[in-house]
Amino acid sequence: MATTARDRLARTLRGDAQAAFSVELTARPDALTLAVEGFGLVKFPVTPAKARKLVSLGQPARFGRGEETLTDPDVRDTWEIPRHLVRAEWDAAVLEDALTTVKEELGLPNRPGDG
């Protein structure tokens, strides 16, 4: 039987149900295929030499302050690789299991239209 959002909220407000506000999961490293153009397939753990190669493909990470976009290593000391160079693909079964777990832990419906 499908549970509506209203029913879940009512149970939570009555104290009949507990819903988490965050979820932590761990996935196997081989469940993610990660490739970077100019580097190739990223294998975990990443060695220091390979990390330097990845950094060479990136740029200092920027951050927002008001309406400005800035680069300041004292505020954000990290690098980012441009999105168009990165290809990431999750194992479909692992991703589906993770999404199901997250939905259950947060008290969300499992399918669109369940509440």
C-alpha distances in whole Angstrom, upper triangle without the diagonal:
4,6,10,13,14,12,13,16,17,16,18,21,21,21,18,17,19,19,22,24,25,25,28,27,30,30,33,36,36,33,34,37,39,42,45,47,51,50,47,45,44,44,43,44,47,50,52,54,51,50,53,53,49,51,54,51,50,51,51,48,48,46,46,48,48,49,50,49,51,52,53,53,54,50,48,50,48,48,46,46,45,42,43,45,42,39,36,34,31,30,27,25,26,25,21,21,23,20,17,19,20,17,15,18,18,15,14,11,12,12,14,13,9,11
4,6,10,12,10,11,14,15,14,16,19,19,20,17,16,18,17,20,22,23,23,26,26,29,29,32,35,35,31,32,35,37,40,42,45,48,47,45,43,42,42,41,43,45,48,50,52,49,48,51,51,47,48,51,49,47,48,48,44,45,43,43,45,44,45,47,46,48,49,50,50,51,47,45,47,45,45,43,43,42,39,41,42,39,37,34,32,29,28,25,24,25,23,20,20,21,18,15,17,18,14,13,17,16,13,11,8,9,10,11,9,6,7
4,7,8,6,7,10,11,11,13,15,16,17,14,13,15,14,17,19,21,21,24,25,28,29,32,35,35,32,33,36,37,41,43,45,49,48,46,43,42,42,41,42,44,48,50,52,49,47,50,50,47,48,51,48,46,47,47,43,43,41,41,43,42,43,45,44,46,47,49,48,49,45,44,46,44,44,42,42,42,39,41,42,39,37,34,32,30,29,26,25,25,24,21,20,21,18,16,17,17,13,12,15,14,10,10,8,10,11,12,10,7,6
4,5,5,6,9,10,11,12,14,16,17,15,14,16,15,18,19,21,22,25,26,29,30,34,36,37,33,34,36,38,41,43,45,49,48,46,44,43,43,42,43,45,49,50,52,49,47,50,50,47,47,50,48,46,46,46,42,42,40,39,41,40,41,43,42,45,46,47,47,48,44,43,45,43,43,41,42,41,38,40,42,39,37,34,33,30,30,28,27,27,25,22,22,22,19,17,19,18,14,14,16,14,11,10,8,11,12,11,9,6,4
4,5,5,6,9,10,10,12,14,15,14,13,14,12,15,16,18,19,23,24,28,29,33,35,36,32,33,35,36,39,41,44,47,46,45,42,41,42,40,42,43,47,48,50,47,45,48,48,44,45,48,46,43,44,43,39,39,37,36,37,37,37,40,39,41,43,44,44,44,41,39,42,40,41,39,40,39,36,38,40,37,36,33,32,29,30,27,27,26,24,22,22,21,18,17,18,16,13,13,15,12,9,8,8,12,12,12,10,8,5
4,6,5,6,9,10,10,12,14,14,13,15,14,17,18,20,22,26,27,31,32,36,38,39,36,36,39,40,43,45,47,50,50,48,46,45,45,44,45,47,50,51,54,51,49,51,52,48,48,51,49,46,47,46,42,41,39,38,39,38,39,42,41,44,45,46,47,46,43,42,44,43,44,42,43,42,39,41,43,41,39,37,35,33,34,31,30,30,28,26,26,25,22,20,21,20,16,16,17,15,12,12,12,15,16,15,13,11,8
4,5,5,6,9,10,11,12,11,10,13,13,17,18,21,22,26,27,31,32,36,38,39,36,37,40,41,44,46,48,52,51,49,47,45,45,44,45,47,50,52,54,51,49,52,53,49,50,53,50,48,48,48,44,43,41,40,41,41,42,44,44,46,47,48,48,48,45,43,46,44,45,43,44,44,41,43,45,42,40,38,36,34,34,31,30,30,28,25,25,24,22,20,20,19,16,15,16,15,11,12,12,15,16,16,14,11,9
4,5,5,6,9,10,11,9,8,10,9,13,14,17,18,22,23,27,29,32,35,36,33,33,37,38,41,43,46,49,47,46,44,42,42,40,42,43,47,48,51,48,46,49,49,46,46,49,47,45,45,44,41,40,38,37,39,38,40,42,41,43,44,45,45,45,41,40,42,41,42,40,41,41,38,41,42,39,38,35,33,31,31,29,27,27,25,23,22,21,19,17,17,16,13,12,13,11,8,9,10,13,15,15,14,11,9
4,5,5,6,9,10,10,9,10,10,13,14,17,19,23,25,28,30,34,36,38,34,35,38,39,42,43,46,49,48,47,45,43,43,42,43,44,48,49,51,49,46,49,50,46,46,49,47,45,45,44,40,39,37,36,37,36,38,40,40,42,43,44,44,43,40,39,42,41,42,40,41,41,38,41,43,40,39,36,35,32,33,31,30,29,27,25,24,23,21,19,19,17,15,14,14,12,9,11,12,16,17,17,16,14,11
4,5,5,6,9,8,9,11,12,15,17,20,22,26,28,31,33,37,39,41,38,38,42,42,46,47,50,53,52,51,48,47,47,45,46,48,51,52,55,52,50,53,53,50,50,53,51,49,49,47,44,43,40,39,40,40,41,43,43,45,47,47,47,47,43,42,45,44,45,44,45,45,42,45,46,44,42,39,38,36,36,34,33,32,30,28,27,26,24,22,22,21,18,17,17,15,12,14,15,19,20,20,18,16,13
4,6,5,6,5,5,8,10,14,16,19,20,24,26,29,31,35,38,39,36,37,40,42,45,47,50,53,51,50,47,45,45,43,44,46,49,51,53,51,49,52,52,49,49,53,51,48,49,47,44,43,41,40,41,41,43,45,44,46,47,47,47,47,43,42,45,44,45,43,45,45,42,45,46,43,42,39,37,35,35,33,31,30,29,27,25,25,23,21,20,19,17,15,15,14,11,13,15,18,20,21,19,16,14
4,5,5,6,5,6,7,11,12,16,18,21,23,27,29,33,36,37,34,35,39,39,43,44,47,50,49,48,45,43,43,41,42,44,47,48,51,48,46,49,50,46,46,50,48,46,46,44,41,40,38,37,38,38,40,41,41,43,44,44,44,43,40,39,41,40,42,41,42,42,40,43,44,41,40,37,36,33,34,32,31,29,28,26,25,23,22,20,19,17,16,14,13,12,10,12,15,18,20,21,20,17,15
4,5,8,8,9,10,14,15,18,20,24,27,30,33,36,39,41,38,38,42,42,46,47,50,53,51,51,48,46,46,44,45,46,49,50,53,51,48,51,52,49,49,52,50,47,47,46,42,41,38,38,38,38,40,42,42,43,45,45,45,44,41,40,43,42,44,42,44,44,42,45,46,43,43,40,39,36,37,35,34,33,31,29,28,27,25,24,22,21,19,18,17,15,13,15,18,21,23,23,22,20,17
4,5,8,10,12,16,17,21,23,26,28,32,35,38,41,43,40,41,44,45,48,50,53,56,54,53,51,48,48,46,47,49,52,53,56,53,51,54,55,51,51,55,53,51,51,49,45,45,42,41,42,41,43,46,45,47,48,48,48,47,44,43,46,45,47,46,47,48,45,48,49,46,45,42,41,39,39,37,36,34,33,31,30,29,27,25,24,23,21,19,18,17,15,18,19,23,25,25,24,21,19
4,6,7,10,13,15,18,20,23,26,29,32,35,38,40,37,38,42,43,46,48,51,54,52,51,48,46,46,43,44,46,49,50,53,51,48,52,53,49,49,53,51,49,49,47,44,43,41,40,41,41,43,45,44,46,47,47,46,45,42,41,44,43,45,44,46,46,44,47,48,45,44,41,40,37,37,35,34,32,31,30,28,26,25,23,22,21,19,17,16,15,14,17,19,22,25,26,25,22,19
4,7,10,14,16,19,20,23,25,29,31,34,37,39,36,38,41,42,46,48,51,54,52,51,48,46,45,43,44,46,49,50,53,51,49,52,53,50,50,53,52,50,50,48,45,45,42,42,43,43,45,47,46,48,48,48,48,47,44,43,45,44,46,45,46,47,44,47,48,45,43,40,39,36,36,34,32,31,30,28,26,25,24,22,20,20,18,16,15,15,13,16,17,20,23,24,23,20,18
4,7,10,13,15,16,20,22,25,27,31,34,35,33,34,37,39,42,44,47,50,48,47,44,42,42,39,40,42,45,47,50,47,45,48,49,46,46,50,48,46,46,45,42,42,39,39,40,40,42,44,43,45,45,45,45,44,41,40,42,41,42,41,42,43,40,43,44,41,40,36,35,32,32,30,29,27,26,24,22,22,20,18,17,16,15,12,11,11,9,12,14,17,20,21,21,18,16
4,7,10,12,13,16,19,22,25,28,31,33,30,32,35,36,40,41,45,47,45,44,42,39,39,36,37,39,42,44,46,44,42,45,46,43,43,47,45,43,43,42,38,39,36,36,37,38,40,41,40,41,42,42,41,41,38,36,38,37,39,38,40,40,38,41,42,38,37,34,33,30,30,29,27,26,24,23,21,20,19,17,15,14,13,11,9,9,8,12,15,17,20,22,22,19,17
4,7,9,10,14,16,20,22,26,28,30,28,29,32,33,36,38,41,44,42,41,39,36,36,34,34,36,40,41,44,41,39,42,43,40,40,43,42,39,40,38,35,35,33,33,34,35,36,38,37,38,39,39,38,38,35,34,35,34,36,35,36,37,34,37,38,35,34,31,30,27,28,26,25,23,21,20,19,17,16,15,13,11,10,9,7,5,6,9,12,15,18,19,19,17,15
4,6,7,11,13,17,20,23,26,28,25,26,29,30,34,35,38,41,39,38,36,33,33,31,31,33,36,37,40,38,36,39,40,36,37,40,39,36,37,35,32,32,30,30,32,32,34,35,34,35,36,36,35,35,31,30,32,31,32,31,33,34,32,35,35,32,31,28,28,25,26,25,24,21,20,19,18,15,15,14,12,9,10,9,6,5,7,10,14,16,19,20,21,19,18
4,7,11,14,17,20,24,25,28,25,25,29,29,32,33,37,39,38,37,35,32,32,30,30,32,35,36,39,36,34,37,38,34,34,38,36,34,34,32,29,29,26,27,28,29,31,32,31,32,32,32,32,31,28,27,29,28,30,29,31,31,29,32,33,30,30,27,27,24,26,25,24,22,20,20,19,16,15,15,13,10,11,11,8,6,9,11,15,17,19,20,21,20,18
4,7,10,14,17,20,22,24,22,22,25,26,29,30,33,36,34,34,31,29,29,26,27,28,31,32,35,33,30,33,34,31,31,35,33,31,31,30,26,27,25,25,27,28,30,31,29,30,30,30,30,29,26,25,27,25,27,26,28,29,27,30,31,27,27,24,24,21,23,22,22,19,17,18,17,13,13,14,11,8,10,11,8,7,11,12,16,17,19,20,22,21,20
4,7,10,13,17,19,21,19,19,23,23,27,28,32,34,32,31,29,26,26,24,24,26,29,31,33,31,29,32,33,30,30,34,32,30,31,30,27,28,26,27,29,31,32,33,31,32,31,32,30,30,28,26,27,25,27,26,27,28,26,29,29,26,25,22,21,19,20,19,19,16,14,15,13,10,11,11,9,6,9,10,7,7,11,12,15,16,19,20,22,21,20
4,7,10,14,16,18,16,17,21,21,25,26,30,32,30,29,26,23,23,20,21,23,26,27,30,28,26,29,30,27,28,31,30,28,29,28,25,27,26,27,29,31,33,33,31,31,30,30,29,29,27,24,25,23,25,24,25,27,25,28,28,24,24,20,20,17,18,19,18,14,14,15,13,10,11,13,10,8,12,12,10,11,15,16,18,18,21,23,25,24,24
4,7,10,12,15,13,14,18,19,22,25,28,30,28,27,24,21,20,18,19,21,24,26,29,26,25,28,29,26,27,31,29,28,29,29,26,28,27,29,32,34,35,35,32,33,32,32,30,31,28,26,26,24,25,24,25,26,24,27,27,23,22,18,17,14,15,16,15,11,11,13,10,7,10,11,9,8,12,13,11,13,16,16,19,17,20,22,25,24,25
4,7,9,12,10,12,15,17,20,23,26,28,26,24,21,18,17,14,15,18,21,23,26,24,22,26,27,24,25,29,28,27,28,28,26,28,28,30,33,35,36,36,33,33,32,32,30,31,29,26,26,23,24,23,24,26,24,26,25,22,20,17,16,13,14,15,14,10,11,14,11,9,12,14,11,12,15,16,14,17,19,20,22,20,23,25,28,27,28
4,6,8,7,8,12,14,18,20,24,26,23,22,18,16,15,13,14,17,20,23,25,22,21,25,25,23,25,28,26,26,28,28,26,29,29,31,34,36,37,36,33,34,32,33,31,32,30,27,27,24,24,23,23,24,22,24,23,20,18,14,13,10,10,12,11,8,9,12,10,8,12,14,12,13,16,17,16,18,21,21,22,20,22,25,28,27,28
4,5,5,8,11,13,17,20,23,25,22,20,16,14,12,10,12,15,18,21,23,21,20,24,24,22,24,27,26,26,28,29,27,30,31,33,36,39,39,38,35,35,34,34,32,33,32,28,28,25,24,23,23,25,23,25,23,20,18,14,13,10,10,13,12,9,11,14,12,11,15,17,15,17,20,20,20,22,25,24,26,23,25,27,31,30,32
4,5,6,8,10,13,16,20,21,18,16,13,11,9,7,9,11,15,18,20,17,17,20,20,18,21,23,22,22,25,26,25,28,29,31,35,37,38,36,33,33,31,32,29,31,30,26,25,22,22,20,20,22,20,22,20,17,15,12,12,10,10,14,14,11,12,16,15,14,17,19,18,19,22,23,23,24,27,27,28,25,27,29,33,32,34
4,5,7,10,13,16,19,21,18,15,12,11,9,8,11,13,17,20,21,18,18,22,21,19,22,25,23,24,27,28,27,30,31,34,37,40,40,39,35,35,33,34,32,34,33,29,28,25,24,22,21,23,21,22,20,17,15,12,11,9,8,12,12,10,12,15,15,15,18,20,19,20,23,24,24,26,29,28,28,26,27,29,33,32,34
4,7,10,13,17,20,22,20,17,13,13,11,11,14,16,19,22,24,20,20,24,23,21,23,26,24,24,27,28,27,29,30,33,36,38,38,38,34,35,33,34,32,34,33,29,28,25,24,22,21,23,20,21,20,16,14,10,8,6,5,9,9,7,8,12,12,11,14,16,16,17,20,21,21,23,25,24,25,22,23,25,29,29,31
4,6,10,13,16,19,16,14,11,10,10,10,13,14,18,20,21,18,18,21,20,17,20,22,20,21,24,25,23,26,27,30,33,35,35,34,31,31,30,31,29,32,30,26,26,22,21,19,17,19,16,18,16,13,10,7,6,5,6,10,11,9,9,13,14,13,15,18,18,18,21,23,23,24,26,25,26,23,24,25,29,29,31
4,7,10,13,16,13,11,8,8,9,10,13,14,17,20,20,16,17,20,18,16,19,21,18,19,22,24,23,26,28,30,34,36,36,35,31,31,30,31,30,32,31,27,26,22,21,18,16,17,15,16,14,11,8,6,5,6,8,11,14,12,12,16,17,16,18,21,21,21,24,26,26,27,29,28,28,26,26,28,31,32,34
4,7,10,13,10,8,6,5,8,10,12,12,15,17,17,14,14,17,15,12,15,17,15,15,19,21,20,23,25,27,31,33,33,32,28,28,26,28,26,29,28,24,23,19,17,15,13,14,12,13,11,7,6,5,7,9,11,14,17,15,15,18,20,18,20,23,23,23,25,28,27,28,31,29,30,28,28,29,33,33,35
4,7,9,7,5,4,6,9,12,14,13,15,17,16,13,13,16,13,11,14,15,12,14,17,20,20,23,25,28,32,34,33,31,28,28,26,28,26,29,28,24,23,19,17,14,11,12,11,11,8,6,5,6,9,12,14,17,20,19,18,21,23,22,23,26,27,26,29,31,31,31,34,32,33,31,31,32,35,36,38
4,6,5,5,7,7,11,14,15,13,15,16,15,12,12,13,11,8,11,12,9,11,14,17,17,20,23,26,29,32,31,29,25,25,23,25,24,27,26,22,21,17,14,12,9,10,9,9,5,5,6,9,12,15,18,20,23,22,21,24,26,24,25,29,29,28,31,33,33,33,36,34,35,33,33,33,37,38,39
4,5,6,9,10,14,17,19,16,18,19,17,14,14,15,12,10,13,12,9,11,15,18,19,21,24,27,31,33,32,30,26,26,24,26,25,29,28,24,23,20,16,14,10,10,10,8,5,7,8,11,14,18,20,23,26,25,24,27,29,28,28,32,32,31,34,36,36,36,39,37,38,36,36,36,39,40,42
4,6,10,11,15,17,19,16,17,17,15,12,13,13,9,9,11,10,7,11,14,18,19,22,25,28,32,34,33,31,27,26,24,26,25,29,28,25,23,20,16,14,11,12,13,11,8,10,12,15,18,21,23,26,29,28,27,30,32,30,31,35,35,34,37,39,39,39,42,40,41,39,39,39,43,44,45
4,7,8,11,14,15,12,13,14,12,9,10,11,7,7,10,10,8,11,15,18,19,22,26,29,32,35,34,32,28,27,25,26,25,28,28,24,22,19,16,14,11,13,14,13,9,10,11,14,16,19,21,24,27,25,25,29,30,28,30,33,33,33,35,38,37,37,40,39,40,38,38,39,42,43,45
4,6,9,13,15,12,14,16,14,11,13,14,11,10,14,14,12,14,18,21,22,25,28,31,34,37,36,34,30,30,27,29,27,31,30,27,25,21,18,16,13,15,15,14,10,10,10,12,14,17,19,22,24,23,23,26,28,27,28,31,32,31,34,36,36,36,39,37,38,36,36,37,40,41,43
4,6,10,12,11,13,16,15,11,13,15,12,11,15,16,14,16,20,22,22,26,28,31,35,37,37,35,31,31,28,30,28,31,30,27,25,21,19,17,14,16,15,15,12,10,9,10,12,14,15,19,21,20,20,23,24,23,25,28,28,28,31,33,33,34,36,35,36,33,34,35,38,39,41
4,7,9,7,10,13,12,9,10,13,11,9,13,14,13,15,18,20,20,24,26,29,33,35,35,33,29,29,26,27,25,28,28,24,22,18,16,15,13,15,15,16,12,10,10,10,12,13,15,19,21,19,19,23,23,22,24,27,27,26,29,32,31,32,35,34,35,32,33,34,38,38,40
4,6,6,9,12,13,10,11,14,13,12,15,17,16,18,21,23,23,26,28,32,35,38,38,36,32,31,29,30,27,30,29,26,24,20,19,18,16,19,18,19,16,14,13,12,13,14,15,19,20,18,19,23,23,22,24,27,26,26,29,31,30,32,35,34,35,33,34,35,39,39,40
3,5,8,11,13,10,11,14,14,13,16,18,18,19,22,23,22,26,28,31,34,37,37,35,32,31,28,29,26,28,28,24,22,19,18,18,17,20,20,21,18,16,15,14,15,15,16,19,20,17,19,22,22,20,23,26,25,25,28,29,28,30,33,32,34,32,33,35,38,38,39
4,6,10,12,10,10,14,14,13,15,18,18,19,22,22,22,26,27,31,34,37,38,35,32,31,28,28,25,27,27,23,21,18,18,18,18,21,21,23,20,17,18,16,17,17,18,22,23,20,21,24,24,22,25,27,26,26,29,31,29,31,34,34,35,34,35,37,40,40,41
4,7,8,6,6,10,10,10,12,14,15,16,18,19,20,23,25,29,32,35,36,33,30,28,25,25,23,25,25,21,19,16,15,16,15,19,19,21,18,16,17,16,18,18,20,24,25,22,22,26,26,24,27,29,28,28,31,33,32,33,36,35,37,35,37,38,42,41,43
4,5,5,6,9,10,10,12,14,16,17,19,20,21,25,27,31,34,37,37,35,31,29,26,26,23,25,26,23,19,17,16,17,17,21,22,23,20,18,20,19,21,22,24,27,28,26,26,30,30,28,30,33,32,31,35,36,35,36,39,39,41,39,41,42,45,45,46
4,5,5,6,9,10,10,12,15,15,17,18,19,23,25,29,32,35,36,33,29,27,24,23,20,22,23,20,17,15,15,16,17,20,22,23,20,19,21,21,24,25,27,30,31,28,29,33,32,30,32,35,34,33,37,38,37,37,41,41,43,41,43,44,47,47,48
4,5,5,6,9,10,11,13,15,17,18,20,24,27,31,33,37,37,34,30,28,25,25,21,24,25,22,19,17,16,17,16,20,22,23,19,19,21,21,24,25,27,31,32,30,30,34,34,32,34,37,36,35,39,41,39,40,43,43,45,43,44,45,49,49,50
4,5,5,6,9,10,11,13,16,17,19,23,25,29,32,35,35,33,29,27,24,24,22,24,25,22,19,16,14,15,14,17,19,19,16,15,17,18,20,22,24,27,29,27,27,31,31,29,31,34,33,33,36,38,37,37,41,40,42,40,41,42,45,46,47
4,5,5,6,9,10,11,13,14,16,19,22,26,28,32,32,29,26,24,21,21,18,21,21,18,15,12,11,12,12,15,17,19,15,15,17,17,20,21,24,27,29,26,26,30,30,28,30,33,32,31,34,36,35,35,39,38,40,38,40,40,44,44,45
4,5,5,6,9,10,12,13,15,19,22,26,28,32,32,29,25,23,20,20,17,20,21,18,15,12,11,12,12,16,18,19,16,16,19,20,23,25,27,30,32,30,29,33,34,31,33,36,36,34,37,40,38,38,42,41,43,42,43,43,47,47,48
4,5,5,7,9,12,14,16,20,23,27,30,33,32,30,26,24,21,22,19,23,23,20,17,14,12,13,11,14,16,17,14,14,17,18,21,23,26,29,31,29,29,32,33,31,33,36,36,34,37,40,39,39,42,41,43,41,42,42,46,47,47
4,5,5,7,10,12,14,17,20,24,27,30,30,27,23,22,19,20,18,21,21,18,15,12,9,9,8,11,13,14,11,11,14,15,18,20,23,26,29,26,26,29,30,28,29,33,32,31,34,36,35,35,39,38,39,38,38,39,42,43,44
4,5,5,7,9,11,15,18,21,24,28,27,24,21,19,16,16,14,18,18,15,12,9,7,8,8,11,14,15,13,13,16,17,21,23,26,29,31,29,28,31,32,30,31,34,34,32,35,38,36,36,39,38,40,39,40,40,43,44,45
4,5,8,10,13,16,20,23,26,29,28,25,22,20,17,18,16,20,21,17,15,12,9,10,9,11,15,15,12,14,17,19,23,25,28,31,33,31,30,34,35,33,34,37,37,35,38,41,39,39,43,41,43,42,42,42,46,47,47
4,7,10,12,15,19,22,25,28,27,24,21,20,17,19,18,21,21,18,16,13,9,9,6,8,11,12,9,11,14,16,20,23,26,28,31,29,28,31,33,31,31,35,35,33,36,39,38,37,41,39,41,39,40,39,43,44,45
4,7,9,12,15,18,22,24,24,21,17,16,13,15,14,18,18,14,13,10,6,5,4,7,10,11,9,11,15,16,20,23,26,28,31,29,27,31,32,30,30,34,34,32,34,37,36,35,39,37,39,38,38,38,41,42,43
4,6,9,12,16,19,22,21,18,14,12,10,12,12,15,15,12,11,9,5,6,6,8,12,13,12,14,17,19,23,25,29,31,34,31,29,33,34,31,32,36,35,33,35,38,37,36,39,38,40,39,40,39,42,43,43
4,6,10,13,16,19,19,16,12,10,7,8,8,12,11,8,8,6,4,6,9,11,14,16,15,16,20,21,25,27,30,32,35,32,30,34,35,31,32,36,35,32,35,38,36,35,38,37,40,39,40,39,42,43,43
4,7,10,13,17,16,14,10,9,7,8,8,11,10,7,7,6,5,5,9,10,12,15,15,16,19,20,23,25,28,30,33,30,28,31,32,29,29,33,32,29,32,34,33,31,35,34,36,36,37,36,39,40,39
4,7,10,13,13,10,6,5,5,7,9,11,9,7,9,9,9,9,12,12,14,17,18,18,21,22,25,27,31,32,34,32,30,33,34,30,30,34,33,30,32,35,33,32,35,34,36,37,37,36,39,40,39
4,7,10,10,8,6,5,6,8,10,11,8,7,10,11,11,11,15,15,16,19,20,20,23,23,27,28,31,33,35,32,30,32,33,30,29,33,32,29,31,34,32,30,33,32,35,35,36,35,37,38,37
4,6,7,6,5,6,9,11,13,14,11,10,14,14,15,15,18,17,18,21,23,23,26,26,29,30,34,34,36,34,31,34,35,31,30,34,33,30,31,34,32,30,33,32,35,36,36,35,37,38,37
4,6,5,6,7,10,11,14,14,11,12,15,17,18,18,21,21,22,25,26,27,29,29,32,33,37,38,40,37,34,37,38,34,33,36,36,32,34,36,34,32,35,34,37,38,39,37,39,40,38
4,6,8,10,14,15,18,17,14,16,19,20,21,21,24,23,24,27,29,29,31,31,34,35,39,39,41,39,36,38,39,36,34,37,37,33,34,37,35,32,35,34,37,38,39,37,38,40,38
4,7,10,13,15,19,19,16,17,20,21,21,21,23,22,23,25,27,28,30,31,34,35,39,39,41,39,36,38,40,36,35,38,38,34,35,38,37,34,37,35,38,39,39,37,38,40,38
4,6,10,12,16,16,14,15,18,18,18,18,21,20,21,23,25,26,29,30,33,34,38,39,41,39,36,38,40,36,35,39,38,35,36,39,38,35,38,37,39,40,40,38,40,42,40
4,7,10,13,15,12,12,15,15,15,15,17,16,18,20,22,22,26,26,30,31,35,36,38,36,33,36,37,34,33,37,36,33,35,38,36,34,37,36,38,38,39,37,39,41,40
4,6,10,11,10,10,12,13,13,14,17,16,19,21,22,23,26,27,31,32,36,37,40,37,34,37,38,35,35,38,38,34,36,39,37,35,38,37,40,40,41,40,42,43,42
4,7,9,8,8,9,10,10,12,15,15,18,20,21,22,25,26,30,31,35,36,39,36,34,37,38,35,34,38,37,34,36,39,37,36,39,38,41,41,42,41,43,44,43
4,5,5,6,7,10,11,13,17,18,21,23,23,24,27,28,31,33,36,38,40,37,35,38,39,35,36,39,38,35,37,40,38,36,40,39,42,42,43,42,45,46,45
4,5,5,4,7,10,13,16,18,21,24,23,23,26,27,30,31,35,37,39,36,34,37,38,34,35,38,37,34,37,39,37,36,39,39,42,42,43,43,45,46,45
4,6,6,10,13,16,19,21,24,27,26,26,29,30,33,34,37,39,41,37,36,39,39,35,36,39,38,35,37,40,37,36,39,39,42,43,44,44,46,47,46
4,6,9,12,15,18,20,22,25,25,25,28,28,31,32,35,37,38,35,33,36,36,33,33,36,35,32,34,37,34,33,36,36,39,40,41,40,43,43,42
4,6,9,11,15,17,18,22,22,21,24,24,27,28,31,33,35,32,30,33,34,30,30,34,32,29,32,34,32,31,34,34,37,37,38,38,41,41,40
4,7,10,14,16,19,22,21,21,24,24,27,28,31,33,35,32,30,34,34,31,31,35,33,31,34,36,33,33,36,36,39,39,40,40,43,43,43
4,7,10,13,15,18,17,17,20,20,23,24,28,30,32,29,27,31,31,28,29,32,31,29,32,34,32,31,35,34,37,36,38,37,41,41,41
4,7,10,12,15,14,14,17,18,21,23,26,29,31,28,27,30,31,28,29,32,31,29,32,35,33,32,36,35,37,36,37,37,40,41,41
4,6,9,12,11,11,14,15,18,20,24,26,28,26,24,28,29,26,26,30,30,27,30,33,31,30,34,33,35,34,34,34,37,38,38
4,6,8,7,7,11,13,17,19,22,25,27,25,23,27,28,26,26,30,30,28,30,33,32,32,35,33,35,34,34,34,37,38,39
4,6,6,7,11,13,17,19,23,25,28,26,24,27,29,27,26,30,31,28,30,34,33,32,35,33,34,33,33,33,36,37,38
4,5,5,8,10,14,16,20,21,25,23,21,24,26,24,23,27,28,26,28,31,30,29,32,30,31,30,30,29,32,34,35
4,6,8,11,14,17,21,22,26,25,22,25,28,26,25,29,30,28,30,33,33,32,35,32,33,32,31,30,34,36,36
4,7,10,14,17,20,22,25,24,22,26,28,26,26,30,30,29,31,34,34,33,36,34,35,33,33,32,36,37,38
4,7,10,13,17,19,22,20,19,22,24,22,22,26,27,25,27,31,30,30,33,31,32,30,30,30,33,35,36
4,7,10,13,15,19,18,16,19,21,20,20,24,25,24,26,29,29,29,31,29,30,28,27,27,31,32,34
4,7,10,12,15,14,12,16,18,16,17,20,21,20,22,25,25,25,28,26,27,25,25,25,29,30,31
4,7,9,12,11,10,13,15,14,15,18,19,19,21,23,24,24,27,25,25,22,22,23,27,28,30
4,6,8,7,6,10,11,11,12,15,16,16,18,20,21,22,24,22,22,20,20,21,25,25,27
4,6,5,6,9,10,11,12,14,16,17,18,20,21,23,24,23,22,19,20,22,25,25,28
4,6,5,6,9,10,10,12,14,15,16,18,20,21,22,20,20,16,17,18,22,22,25
4,5,5,6,9,10,11,12,14,15,17,18,20,21,19,19,15,16,19,22,22,24
4,5,5,6,9,10,11,12,14,15,16,18,20,19,19,16,17,20,23,22,25
4,5,5,6,9,10,10,12,14,15,16,18,16,17,14,15,17,20,20,22
4,5,5,6,9,10,11,12,14,15,16,15,14,11,12,14,18,17,20
4,6,5,6,9,10,11,12,14,15,14,14,11,13,16,19,18,20
4,5,5,6,9,10,11,12,14,13,14,12,14,16,20,18,20
4,5,5,6,9,10,11,12,10,11,9,11,13,16,15,17
4,6,5,6,9,10,10,9,9,7,9,12,15,13,15
4,5,5,6,9,10,10,11,9,13,15,18,16,17
4,5,5,6,8,8,10,10,13,15,17,15,16
4,6,5,6,5,6,6,9,11,14,12,12
4,6,5,6,8,7,11,14,15,13,13
4,6,8,10,11,14,17,18,16,16
4,6,9,11,14,15,16,14,14
4,7,9,12,14,14,11,11
4,6,9,10,11,9,8
4,6,7,8,5,6
4,7,9,7,9
4,6,6,9
4,6,8
4,5
4
